[in-house]
């Protein structure tokens, strides 16, 4: 019976895979033609930045060390200078709408976009995309000798777009508190990974974010609301959801309007999933632990054909690490790990998630199974100059290796993130009406 069940599951998965390939949009076939990278590590030098030097441990220097070394000869590879900036208002017609992962991205005023660790909300009422993220346009420093690099809280930046490429700065929609040192948003504290969802029942835009102190001991979530997507947002409070510590987090709104909080907890050793209340202003009591003992953070969720998918990052501070894709029939789990979704570049690019960390996944209406993977390429030497890595994410094909709960045969479609130095959506693609 077990063998028959496994064979049927395998045949069903293969049939679904064939059907998906037959029905694929032409764009998908184009984006699967990934680019490779052949970057040679330069000879070691005596002067290296502390970020790289402390990782060496008497082993050969690799590309991650070069990435972390602000004195590296490869610095322009990871952080190209302003001469290569993406300027939507100056691009020639045949170059417009191209994404250049890792290059400086300018808004419509000609300034670098400041929306790190963020997420995108599509507002159906205005037919507009809103990109919210950490506004880090301040000096990078250490709060104390052993602390991680940081920037004082400035606030949450918001940008609007009709095409996901040209972004207008809507300003700071949730600002730091400058004088009250007891306030969660005092500039000396931490505000990370803001996400916004719209509540149809209340007519409110609700923002959730990671709130912490300079020592990362508060480990809480913060909640703010607004009548408009462009704010201003009113900060309500912070809390430890379900009584647990919470660090990297995201919000996922399902097809039925239910919204969920997903957060790293227990010192980042596991993720927790909890349903929000009807007004999205609190968590309900029930909570599920997932990926227990896996030490994952930076969750980014999306849904395709009734299956929930999630991209996560390992825990290695500012150093990039290997992304993993996960799948589940229910958002509350159980979740199965499918392996590294990254394709192209080279081995180190794939093992370092293209030298970036997941933050959000944007669905692309009209192109089934296709999404934009949003990630941050953090620059610990100057966090204001961290970059954005947006790449095509496609659901389709069988996973690279068997999963945990299905007797050795894969049952989920593969999640693939394709590396391109330059790519764009089809010219016929438009924001849904």
Buried (B, 14 or more C-beta within 10 A) or exposed (E): EEEEEBEEBBEEBEEBBEEBEEEBBEBBEEBBEBEEBEBEBEEEEEEBBEBBEEBEEEEEBBBBBBBBBBEBEBBEBBBBEEEEBBEBEEBEEEEBBBBBBBBBBBBBEEEBBBBBBBBBBBBEEEEBBBBBBBBBBBEBEEBEEEEBBBBBBBBBBBBBBBBBBBBBBBBBBBBBBEEEEEBBBBBEBBBBBBBBBBBEEBEBBBBBBBBBBBEBEBBBBBBBBBEEBBBBBEBBEBBBBBEBBBBBBBBBBEEEEBBBBBBBBBEBBBBBBBBBEBEBBBBBEEBBBBBEEBBBBBBBBBBBEEBBBBBBBBBBEBBBBBBBBBBBBEBBBEBBBBBBBBBBBBEBBBBBBBBBBBBBBBBBEBBBBBBBBBBBBBBBBBBBBBBBBBBBBBBBBBBEEBBEEBEEBBBBBBBBBBBBBEBBBBEEBEBEE
